Amino acid sequence: MSLSQRNDRKGKCRLCNADAFLCQSHLIPRFIYREFVKSSPTGYMRKSDNINKRVQDGIKAHWLCHKCERSLSQWEKAFSEKIHQIPSNAEKISYDDWL
């Protein structure tokens, strides 16, 4: 049994409404959390309710089945590579069905 399977729970997928094992998914995409850490003066994230304790990763919940998690992950990856990482002075951004 893989680590991800041990963290899965049975429930209803919030995207496709299927009864399935749900992945432990980031509520905010991981690339956003990486930006928080990168721009942090300390190089770490902290929670507002306990600022003295470092946070390793962002908030996760069991919301999506594996199929929906993979689909959403592909869209997030495309957004991260094609939109998020574009310099702020870019004149025009092209997109297609992926967005």
Jmol script that loads the backbone (N, CA, C; Angstrom):
load data "model"
ATOM      1  N   MET A   1       0.844  -1.183   0.000  1.00  0.00           N
ATOM      2  CA  MET A   1       0.000   0.000   0.000  1.00  0.00           C
ATOM      3  C   MET A   1       0.891   1.249   0.000  1.00  0.00           C
ATOM      4  N   SER A   2       0.618   2.155  -0.919  1.00  0.00           N
ATOM      5  CA  SER A   2       1.431   3.366  -1.014  1.00  0.00           C
ATOM      6  C   SER A   2       1.013   4.368   0.059  1.00  0.00           C
ATOM      7  N   LEU A   3       1.862   5.377   0.267  1.00  0.00           N
ATOM      8  CA  LEU A   3       1.574   6.417   1.250  1.00  0.00           C
ATOM      9  C   LEU A   3       0.277   7.133   0.913  1.00  0.00           C
ATOM     10  N   SER A   4       0.053   7.442  -0.380  1.00  0.00           N
ATOM     11  CA  SER A   4      -1.167   8.156  -0.754  1.00  0.00           C
ATOM     12  C   SER A   4      -2.403   7.316  -0.473  1.00  0.00           C
ATOM     13  N   GLN A   5      -2.323   5.996  -0.664  1.00  0.00           N
ATOM     14  CA  GLN A   5      -3.469   5.141  -0.385  1.00  0.00           C
ATOM     15  C   GLN A   5      -3.774   5.098   1.107  1.00  0.00           C
ATOM     16  N   ARG A   6      -2.762   5.155   1.951  1.00  0.00           N
ATOM     17  CA  ARG A   6      -2.995   5.146   3.394  1.00  0.00           C
ATOM     18  C   ARG A   6      -3.694   6.421   3.846  1.00  0.00           C
ATOM     19  N   ASN A   7      -3.500   7.525   3.119  1.00  0.00           N
ATOM     20  CA  ASN A   7      -4.117   8.797   3.483  1.00  0.00           C
ATOM     21  C   ASN A   7      -5.497   8.988   2.863  1.00  0.00           C
ATOM     22  N   ASP A   8      -5.931   8.060   1.981  1.00  0.00           N
ATOM     23  CA  ASP A   8      -7.224   8.188   1.327  1.00  0.00           C
ATOM     24  C   ASP A   8      -8.356   7.808   2.276  1.00  0.00           C
ATOM     25  N   ARG A   9      -9.513   8.402   2.022  1.00  0.00           N
ATOM     26  CA  ARG A   9     -10.710   8.095   2.790  1.00  0.00           C
ATOM     27  C   ARG A   9     -11.872   7.906   1.821  1.00  0.00           C
ATOM     28  N   LYS A  10     -12.795   7.072   2.187  1.00  0.00           N
ATOM     29  CA  LYS A  10     -13.985   6.856   1.371  1.00  0.00           C
ATOM     30  C   LYS A  10     -14.938   8.028   1.573  1.00  0.00           C
ATOM     31  N   GLY A  11     -15.541   8.496   0.477  1.00  0.00           N
ATOM     32  CA  GLY A  11     -16.489   9.591   0.573  1.00  0.00           C
ATOM     33  C   GLY A  11     -17.015   9.980  -0.789  1.00  0.00           C
ATOM     34  N   LYS A  12     -17.674  11.120  -0.868  1.00  0.00           N
ATOM     35  CA  LYS A  12     -18.248  11.620  -2.109  1.00  0.00           C
ATOM     36  C   LYS A  12     -17.347  12.717  -2.674  1.00  0.00           C
ATOM     37  N   CYS A  13     -16.902  12.518  -3.916  1.00  0.00           N
ATOM     38  CA  CYS A  13     -16.038  13.496  -4.582  1.00  0.00           C
ATOM     39  C   CYS A  13     -16.812  14.805  -4.757  1.00  0.00           C
ATOM     40  N   ARG A  14     -16.195  15.894  -4.405  1.00  0.00           N
ATOM     41  CA  ARG A  14     -16.857  17.197  -4.485  1.00  0.00           C
ATOM     42  C   ARG A  14     -16.868  17.774  -5.893  1.00  0.00           C
ATOM     43  N   LEU A  15     -16.210  17.099  -6.835  1.00  0.00           N
ATOM     44  CA  LEU A  15     -16.219  17.580  -8.213  1.00  0.00           C
ATOM     45  C   LEU A  15     -17.167  16.752  -9.079  1.00  0.00           C
ATOM     46  N   CYS A  16     -17.032  15.417  -9.046  1.00  0.00           N
ATOM     47  CA  CYS A  16     -17.867  14.555  -9.900  1.00  0.00           C
ATOM     48  C   CYS A  16     -19.008  13.895  -9.134  1.00  0.00           C
ATOM     49  N   ASN A  17     -19.030  14.036  -7.825  1.00  0.00           N
ATOM     50  CA  ASN A  17     -20.092  13.510  -6.964  1.00  0.00           C
ATOM     51  C   ASN A  17     -20.095  11.984  -6.855  1.00  0.00           C
ATOM     52  N   ALA A  18     -19.018  11.329  -7.264  1.00  0.00           N
ATOM     53  CA  ALA A  18     -18.933   9.869  -7.193  1.00  0.00           C
ATOM     54  C   ALA A  18     -18.554   9.431  -5.771  1.00  0.00           C
ATOM     55  N   ASP A  19     -19.068   8.271  -5.358  1.00  0.00           N
ATOM     56  CA  ASP A  19     -18.613   7.655  -4.119  1.00  0.00           C
ATOM     57  C   ASP A  19     -17.298   6.953  -4.425  1.00  0.00           C
ATOM     58  N   ALA A  20     -16.225   7.355  -3.773  1.00  0.00           N
ATOM     59  CA  ALA A  20     -14.905   6.829  -4.108  1.00  0.00           C
ATOM     60  C   ALA A  20     -13.943   7.097  -2.957  1.00  0.00           C
ATOM     61  N   PHE A  21     -12.729   6.552  -3.091  1.00  0.00           N
ATOM     62  CA  PHE A  21     -11.670   6.929  -2.168  1.00  0.00           C
ATOM     63  C   PHE A  21     -11.214   8.330  -2.548  1.00  0.00           C
ATOM     64  N   LEU A  22     -11.121   9.205  -1.571  1.00  0.00           N
ATOM     65  CA  LEU A  22     -10.766  10.606  -1.815  1.00  0.00           C
ATOM     66  C   LEU A  22      -9.312  10.860  -1.462  1.00  0.00           C
ATOM     67  N   CYS A  23      -8.649  11.594  -2.321  1.00  0.00           N
ATOM     68  CA  CYS A  23      -7.244  11.950  -2.115  1.00  0.00           C
ATOM     69  C   CYS A  23      -7.138  13.066  -1.077  1.00  0.00           C
ATOM     70  N   GLN A  24      -6.008  13.123  -0.441  1.00  0.00           N
ATOM     71  CA  GLN A  24      -5.707  14.255   0.432  1.00  0.00           C
ATOM     72  C   GLN A  24      -5.102  15.316  -0.485  1.00  0.00           C
ATOM     73  N   SER A  25      -5.877  16.350  -0.786  1.00  0.00           N
ATOM     74  CA  SER A  25      -5.512  17.344  -1.797  1.00  0.00           C
ATOM     75  C   SER A  25      -5.256  18.704  -1.169  1.00  0.00           C
ATOM     76  N   HIS A  26      -4.351  19.457  -1.792  1.00  0.00           N
ATOM     77  CA  HIS A  26      -4.135  20.844  -1.370  1.00  0.00           C
ATOM     78  C   HIS A  26      -5.372  21.666  -1.706  1.00  0.00           C
ATOM     79  N   LEU A  27      -5.827  22.497  -0.781  1.00  0.00           N
ATOM     80  CA  LEU A  27      -6.954  23.377  -1.064  1.00  0.00           C
ATOM     81  C   LEU A  27      -6.523  24.524  -1.963  1.00  0.00           C
ATOM     82  N   ILE A  28      -5.319  24.981  -1.781  1.00  0.00           N
ATOM     83  CA  ILE A  28      -4.688  25.970  -2.659  1.00  0.00           C
ATOM     84  C   ILE A  28      -3.548  25.226  -3.347  1.00  0.00           C
ATOM     85  N   PRO A  29      -3.391  25.383  -4.665  1.00  0.00           N
ATOM     86  CA  PRO A  29      -2.358  24.611  -5.375  1.00  0.00           C
ATOM     87  C   PRO A  29      -0.974  24.758  -4.744  1.00  0.00           C
ATOM     88  N   ARG A  30      -0.217  23.683  -4.805  1.00  0.00           N
ATOM     89  CA  ARG A  30       1.112  23.632  -4.195  1.00  0.00           C
ATOM     90  C   ARG A  30       2.045  24.729  -4.734  1.00  0.00           C
ATOM     91  N   PHE A  31       1.918  25.079  -6.030  1.00  0.00           N
ATOM     92  CA  PHE A  31       2.816  26.106  -6.580  1.00  0.00           C
ATOM     93  C   PHE A  31       2.610  27.459  -5.901  1.00  0.00           C
ATOM     94  N   ILE A  32       1.428  27.712  -5.374  1.00  0.00           N
ATOM     95  CA  ILE A  32       1.181  28.956  -4.635  1.00  0.00           C
ATOM     96  C   ILE A  32       1.920  28.912  -3.307  1.00  0.00           C
ATOM     97  N   TYR A  33       1.861  27.772  -2.618  1.00  0.00           N
ATOM     98  CA  TYR A  33       2.593  27.628  -1.352  1.00  0.00           C
ATOM     99  C   TYR A  33       4.096  27.785  -1.570  1.00  0.00           C
ATOM    100  N   ARG A  34       4.598  27.241  -2.681  1.00  0.00           N
ATOM    101  CA  ARG A  34       6.031  27.395  -2.976  1.00  0.00           C
ATOM    102  C   ARG A  34       6.408  28.867  -3.105  1.00  0.00           C
ATOM    103  N   GLU A  35       5.509  29.656  -3.700  1.00  0.00           N
ATOM    104  CA  GLU A  35       5.748  31.104  -3.816  1.00  0.00           C
ATOM    105  C   GLU A  35       5.770  31.779  -2.446  1.00  0.00           C
ATOM    106  N   PHE A  36       4.876  31.354  -1.547  1.00  0.00           N
ATOM    107  CA  PHE A  36       4.875  31.895  -0.180  1.00  0.00           C
ATOM    108  C   PHE A  36       6.228  31.678   0.480  1.00  0.00           C
ATOM    109  N   VAL A  37       6.732  30.465   0.376  1.00  0.00           N
ATOM    110  CA  VAL A  37       8.010  30.121   1.000  1.00  0.00           C
ATOM    111  C   VAL A  37       9.142  30.905   0.338  1.00  0.00           C
ATOM    112  N   LYS A  38       9.123  30.949  -0.977  1.00  0.00           N
ATOM    113  CA  LYS A  38      10.175  31.636  -1.739  1.00  0.00           C
ATOM    114  C   LYS A  38      10.241  33.135  -1.398  1.00  0.00           C
ATOM    115  N   SER A  39       9.079  33.747  -1.192  1.00  0.00           N
ATOM    116  CA  SER A  39       9.048  35.186  -0.918  1.00  0.00           C
ATOM    117  C   SER A  39       9.086  35.519   0.578  1.00  0.00           C
ATOM    118  N   SER A  40       9.075  34.499   1.411  1.00  0.00           N
ATOM    119  CA  SER A  40       9.099  34.710   2.857  1.00  0.00           C
ATOM    120  C   SER A  40      10.480  35.175   3.316  1.00  0.00           C
ATOM    121  N   PRO A  41      10.541  36.128   4.230  1.00  0.00           N
ATOM    122  CA  PRO A  41      11.845  36.581   4.733  1.00  0.00           C
ATOM    123  C   PRO A  41      12.617  35.477   5.466  1.00  0.00           C
ATOM    124  N   THR A  42      11.881  34.509   6.031  1.00  0.00           N
ATOM    125  CA  THR A  42      12.535  33.440   6.789  1.00  0.00           C
ATOM    126  C   THR A  42      12.751  32.175   5.971  1.00  0.00           C
ATOM    127  N   GLY A  43      12.063  32.074   4.798  1.00  0.00           N
ATOM    128  CA  GLY A  43      12.158  30.860   3.996  1.00  0.00           C
ATOM    129  C   GLY A  43      11.236  29.765   4.476  1.00  0.00           C
ATOM    130  N   TYR A  44      10.287  30.106   5.350  1.00  0.00           N
ATOM    131  CA  TYR A  44       9.335  29.138   5.883  1.00  0.00           C
ATOM    132  C   TYR A  44       7.933  29.731   5.891  1.00  0.00           C
ATOM    133  N   MET A  45       6.945  28.868   6.007  1.00  0.00           N
ATOM    134  CA  MET A  45       5.567  29.313   6.202  1.00  0.00           C
ATOM    135  C   MET A  45       5.224  29.147   7.676  1.00  0.00           C
ATOM    136  N   ARG A  46       4.292  29.967   8.137  1.00  0.00           N
ATOM    137  CA  ARG A  46       3.807  29.864   9.508  1.00  0.00           C
ATOM    138  C   ARG A  46       2.306  30.093   9.502  1.00  0.00           C
ATOM    139  N   LYS A  47       1.610  29.508  10.472  1.00  0.00           N
ATOM    140  CA  LYS A  47       0.177  29.715  10.595  1.00  0.00           C
ATOM    141  C   LYS A  47      -0.072  30.897  11.528  1.00  0.00           C
ATOM    142  N   SER A  48      -1.132  31.617  11.269  1.00  0.00           N
ATOM    143  CA  SER A  48      -1.419  32.807  12.076  1.00  0.00           C
ATOM    144  C   SER A  48      -1.801  32.470  13.512  1.00  0.00           C
ATOM    145  N   ASP A  49      -2.328  31.264  13.748  1.00  0.00           N
ATOM    146  CA  ASP A  49      -2.730  30.925  15.112  1.00  0.00           C
ATOM    147  C   ASP A  49      -1.562  30.446  15.979  1.00  0.00           C
ATOM    148  N   ASN A  50      -0.400  30.174  15.354  1.00  0.00           N
ATOM    149  CA  ASN A  50       0.794  29.780  16.108  1.00  0.00           C
ATOM    150  C   ASN A  50       2.024  30.199  15.293  1.00  0.00           C
ATOM    151  N   ILE A  51       2.355  31.481  15.363  1.00  0.00           N
ATOM    152  CA  ILE A  51       3.400  32.030  14.496  1.00  0.00           C
ATOM    153  C   ILE A  51       4.797  31.517  14.801  1.00  0.00           C
ATOM    154  N   ASN A  52       5.000  30.924  15.945  1.00  0.00           N
ATOM    155  CA  ASN A  52       6.321  30.410  16.301  1.00  0.00           C
ATOM    156  C   ASN A  52       6.582  29.004  15.777  1.00  0.00           C
ATOM    157  N   LYS A  53       5.569  28.386  15.192  1.00  0.00           N
ATOM    158  CA  LYS A  53       5.718  27.033  14.668  1.00  0.00           C
ATOM    159  C   LYS A  53       5.748  27.077  13.144  1.00  0.00           C
ATOM    160  N   ARG A  54       6.794  26.499  12.555  1.00  0.00           N
ATOM    161  CA  ARG A  54       6.899  26.430  11.106  1.00  0.00           C
ATOM    162  C   ARG A  54       5.888  25.436  10.548  1.00  0.00           C
ATOM    163  N   VAL A  55       5.387  25.736   9.365  1.00  0.00           N
ATOM    164  CA  VAL A  55       4.447  24.857   8.677  1.00  0.00           C
ATOM    165  C   VAL A  55       5.160  24.271   7.471  1.00  0.00           C
ATOM    166  N   GLN A  56       5.103  22.960   7.331  1.00  0.00           N
ATOM    167  CA  GLN A  56       5.810  22.270   6.263  1.00  0.00           C
ATOM    168  C   GLN A  56       5.083  22.373   4.925  1.00  0.00           C
ATOM    169  N   ASP A  57       3.752  22.366   4.962  1.00  0.00           N
ATOM    170  CA  ASP A  57       2.979  22.296   3.737  1.00  0.00           C
ATOM    171  C   ASP A  57       1.669  23.047   3.922  1.00  0.00           C
ATOM    172  N   GLY A  58       0.930  23.229   2.817  1.00  0.00           N
ATOM    173  CA  GLY A  58      -0.333  23.935   2.874  1.00  0.00           C
ATOM    174  C   GLY A  58      -1.474  23.068   3.384  1.00  0.00           C
ATOM    175  N   ILE A  59      -2.630  23.684   3.528  1.00  0.00           N
ATOM    176  CA  ILE A  59      -3.814  23.006   4.034  1.00  0.00           C
ATOM    177  C   ILE A  59      -4.307  21.980   3.016  1.00  0.00           C
ATOM    178  N   LYS A  60      -4.662  20.791   3.521  1.00  0.00           N
ATOM    179  CA  LYS A  60      -5.164  19.713   2.668  1.00  0.00           C
ATOM    180  C   LYS A  60      -6.490  19.201   3.207  1.00  0.00           C
ATOM    181  N   ALA A  61      -7.283  18.615   2.309  1.00  0.00           N
ATOM    182  CA  ALA A  61      -8.553  18.008   2.706  1.00  0.00           C
ATOM    183  C   ALA A  61      -8.854  16.845   1.767  1.00  0.00           C
ATOM    184  N   HIS A  62      -9.688  15.951   2.221  1.00  0.00           N
ATOM    185  CA  HIS A  62     -10.131  14.826   1.405  1.00  0.00           C
ATOM    186  C   HIS A  62     -11.377  15.266   0.634  1.00  0.00           C
ATOM    187  N   TRP A  63     -11.182  15.792  -0.569  1.00  0.00           N
ATOM    188  CA  TRP A  63     -12.289  16.339  -1.348  1.00  0.00           C
ATOM    189  C   TRP A  63     -12.489  15.650  -2.683  1.00  0.00           C
ATOM    190  N   LEU A  64     -11.404  15.209  -3.340  1.00  0.00           N
ATOM    191  CA  LEU A  64     -11.501  14.729  -4.720  1.00  0.00           C
ATOM    192  C   LEU A  64     -11.117  13.265  -4.861  1.00  0.00           C
ATOM    193  N   CYS A  65     -11.801  12.568  -5.798  1.00  0.00           N
ATOM    194  CA  CYS A  65     -11.408  11.203  -6.142  1.00  0.00           C
ATOM    195  C   CYS A  65     -10.113  11.272  -6.958  1.00  0.00           C
ATOM    196  N   HIS A  66      -9.468  10.135  -7.155  1.00  0.00           N
ATOM    197  CA  HIS A  66      -8.191  10.116  -7.870  1.00  0.00           C
ATOM    198  C   HIS A  66      -8.321  10.667  -9.294  1.00  0.00           C
ATOM    199  N   LYS A  67      -9.395  10.316  -9.983  1.00  0.00           N
ATOM    200  CA  LYS A  67      -9.594  10.775 -11.363  1.00  0.00           C
ATOM    201  C   LYS A  67      -9.703  12.302 -11.416  1.00  0.00           C
ATOM    202  N   CYS A  68     -10.522  12.885 -10.568  1.00  0.00           N
ATOM    203  CA  CYS A  68     -10.688  14.343 -10.551  1.00  0.00           C
ATOM    204  C   CYS A  68      -9.421  15.047 -10.074  1.00  0.00           C
ATOM    205  N   GLU A  69      -8.726  14.443  -9.111  1.00  0.00           N
ATOM    206  CA  GLU A  69      -7.465  15.020  -8.628  1.00  0.00           C
ATOM    207  C   GLU A  69      -6.449  15.096  -9.759  1.00  0.00           C
ATOM    208  N   ARG A  70      -6.354  14.037 -10.562  1.00  0.00           N
ATOM    209  CA  ARG A  70      -5.414  14.035 -11.698  1.00  0.00           C
ATOM    210  C   ARG A  70      -5.798  15.089 -12.725  1.00  0.00           C
ATOM    211  N   SER A  71      -7.088  15.188 -13.032  1.00  0.00           N
ATOM    212  CA  SER A  71      -7.548  16.197 -14.003  1.00  0.00           C
ATOM    213  C   SER A  71      -7.244  17.604 -13.521  1.00  0.00           C
ATOM    214  N   LEU A  72      -7.610  17.879 -12.283  1.00  0.00           N
ATOM    215  CA  LEU A  72      -7.372  19.205 -11.727  1.00  0.00           C
ATOM    216  C   LEU A  72      -5.883  19.508 -11.656  1.00  0.00           C
ATOM    217  N   SER A  73      -5.103  18.517 -11.310  1.00  0.00           N
ATOM    218  CA  SER A  73      -3.654  18.680 -11.233  1.00  0.00           C
ATOM    219  C   SER A  73      -3.062  19.062 -12.595  1.00  0.00           C
ATOM    220  N   GLN A  74      -3.562  18.464 -13.654  1.00  0.00           N
ATOM    221  CA  GLN A  74      -3.084  18.802 -15.003  1.00  0.00           C
ATOM    222  C   GLN A  74      -3.417  20.247 -15.341  1.00  0.00           C
ATOM    223  N   TRP A  75      -4.626  20.699 -14.994  1.00  0.00           N
ATOM    224  CA  TRP A  75      -5.022  22.086 -15.268  1.00  0.00           C
ATOM    225  C   TRP A  75      -4.182  23.055 -14.432  1.00  0.00           C
ATOM    226  N   GLU A  76      -3.936  22.706 -13.176  1.00  0.00           N
ATOM    227  CA  GLU A  76      -3.111  23.560 -12.316  1.00  0.00           C
ATOM    228  C   GLU A  76      -1.690  23.664 -12.857  1.00  0.00           C
ATOM    229  N   LYS A  77      -1.151  22.546 -13.333  1.00  0.00           N
ATOM    230  CA  LYS A  77       0.205  22.538 -13.896  1.00  0.00           C
ATOM    231  C   LYS A  77       0.268  23.450 -15.116  1.00  0.00           C
ATOM    232  N   ALA A  78      -0.716  23.327 -16.004  1.00  0.00           N
ATOM    233  CA  ALA A  78      -0.751  24.176 -17.200  1.00  0.00           C
ATOM    234  C   ALA A  78      -0.865  25.639 -16.810  1.00  0.00           C
ATOM    235  N   PHE A  79      -1.731  25.956 -15.848  1.00  0.00           N
ATOM    236  CA  PHE A  79      -1.876  27.337 -15.391  1.00  0.00           C
ATOM    237  C   PHE A  79      -0.567  27.858 -14.811  1.00  0.00           C
ATOM    238  N   SER A  80       0.068  27.048 -13.986  1.00  0.00           N
ATOM    239  CA  SER A  80       1.324  27.444 -13.358  1.00  0.00           C
ATOM    240  C   SER A  80       2.395  27.741 -14.403  1.00  0.00           C
ATOM    241  N   GLU A  81       2.514  26.863 -15.389  1.00  0.00           N
ATOM    242  CA  GLU A  81       3.570  27.021 -16.401  1.00  0.00           C
ATOM    243  C   GLU A  81       3.266  28.115 -17.413  1.00  0.00           C
ATOM    244  N   LYS A  82       1.988  28.270 -17.796  1.00  0.00           N
ATOM    245  CA  LYS A  82       1.642  29.170 -18.899  1.00  0.00           C
ATOM    246  C   LYS A  82       1.152  30.544 -18.459  1.00  0.00           C
ATOM    247  N   ILE A  83       0.701  30.676 -17.240  1.00  0.00           N
ATOM    248  CA  ILE A  83       0.167  31.957 -16.765  1.00  0.00           C
ATOM    249  C   ILE A  83       0.945  32.477 -15.556  1.00  0.00           C
ATOM    250  N   HIS A  84       1.024  31.681 -14.510  1.00  0.00           N
ATOM    251  CA  HIS A  84       1.613  32.118 -13.246  1.00  0.00           C
ATOM    252  C   HIS A  84       3.080  32.507 -13.377  1.00  0.00           C
ATOM    253  N   GLN A  85       3.821  31.790 -14.205  1.00  0.00           N
ATOM    254  CA  GLN A  85       5.260  32.035 -14.317  1.00  0.00           C
ATOM    255  C   GLN A  85       5.614  33.070 -15.391  1.00  0.00           C
ATOM    256  N   ILE A  86       4.634  33.668 -16.019  1.00  0.00           N
ATOM    257  CA  ILE A  86       4.882  34.683 -17.046  1.00  0.00           C
ATOM    258  C   ILE A  86       5.224  36.001 -16.348  1.00  0.00           C
ATOM    259  N   PRO A  87       6.210  36.715 -16.844  1.00  0.00           N
ATOM    260  CA  PRO A  87       6.568  38.004 -16.217  1.00  0.00           C
ATOM    261  C   PRO A  87       5.378  38.958 -16.194  1.00  0.00           C
ATOM    262  N   SER A  88       5.316  39.791 -15.185  1.00  0.00           N
ATOM    263  CA  SER A  88       4.187  40.710 -15.017  1.00  0.00           C
ATOM    264  C   SER A  88       4.115  41.750 -16.136  1.00  0.00           C
ATOM    265  N   ASN A  89       5.202  41.953 -16.879  1.00  0.00           N
ATOM    266  CA  ASN A  89       5.188  42.939 -17.955  1.00  0.00           C
ATOM    267  C   ASN A  89       4.821  42.322 -19.306  1.00  0.00           C
ATOM    268  N   ALA A  90       4.344  41.083 -19.319  1.00  0.00           N
ATOM    269  CA  ALA A  90       3.948  40.429 -20.568  1.00  0.00           C
ATOM    270  C   ALA A  90       2.752  41.159 -21.164  1.00  0.00           C
ATOM    271  N   GLU A  91       2.813  41.407 -22.454  1.00  0.00           N
ATOM    272  CA  GLU A  91       1.762  42.134 -23.157  1.00  0.00           C
ATOM    273  C   GLU A  91       0.520  41.274 -23.398  1.00  0.00           C
ATOM    274  N   LYS A  92       0.745  40.019 -23.798  1.00  0.00           N
ATOM    275  CA  LYS A  92      -0.363  39.174 -24.218  1.00  0.00           C
ATOM    276  C   LYS A  92      -0.115  37.735 -23.767  1.00  0.00           C
ATOM    277  N   ILE A  93      -1.172  37.093 -23.318  1.00  0.00           N
ATOM    278  CA  ILE A  93      -1.084  35.693 -22.907  1.00  0.00           C
ATOM    279  C   ILE A  93      -2.066  34.902 -23.761  1.00  0.00           C
ATOM    280  N   SER A  94      -1.568  33.906 -24.456  1.00  0.00           N
ATOM    281  CA  SER A  94      -2.430  33.058 -25.279  1.00  0.00           C
ATOM    282  C   SER A  94      -2.907  31.874 -24.460  1.00  0.00           C
ATOM    283  N   TYR A  95      -4.144  31.457 -24.711  1.00  0.00           N
ATOM    284  CA  TYR A  95      -4.663  30.284 -24.016  1.00  0.00           C
ATOM    285  C   TYR A  95      -5.598  29.514 -24.961  1.00  0.00           C
ATOM    286  N   ASP A  96      -5.913  28.314 -24.544  1.00  0.00           N
ATOM    287  CA  ASP A  96      -6.753  27.435 -25.339  1.00  0.00           C
ATOM    288  C   ASP A  96      -7.758  26.743 -24.425  1.00  0.00           C
ATOM    289  N   ASP A  97      -8.223  25.575 -24.785  1.00  0.00           N
ATOM    290  CA  ASP A  97      -9.226  24.845 -24.004  1.00  0.00           C
ATOM    291  C   ASP A  97      -8.771  24.496 -22.598  1.00  0.00           C
ATOM    292  N   TRP A  98      -7.463  24.404 -22.372  1.00  0.00           N
ATOM    293  CA  TRP A  98      -6.950  24.034 -21.047  1.00  0.00           C
ATOM    294  C   TRP A  98      -7.337  25.081 -19.996  1.00  0.00           C
ATOM    295  N   LEU A  99      -7.634  26.298 -20.413  1.00  0.00           N
ATOM    296  CA  LEU A  99      -7.984  27.344 -19.453  1.00  0.00           C
ATOM    297  C   LEU A  99      -9.482  27.597 -19.500  1.00  0.00           C
TER     298      LEU A  99
END
end "model"
wireframe off; spacefill off
backbone 0.3
color backbone group
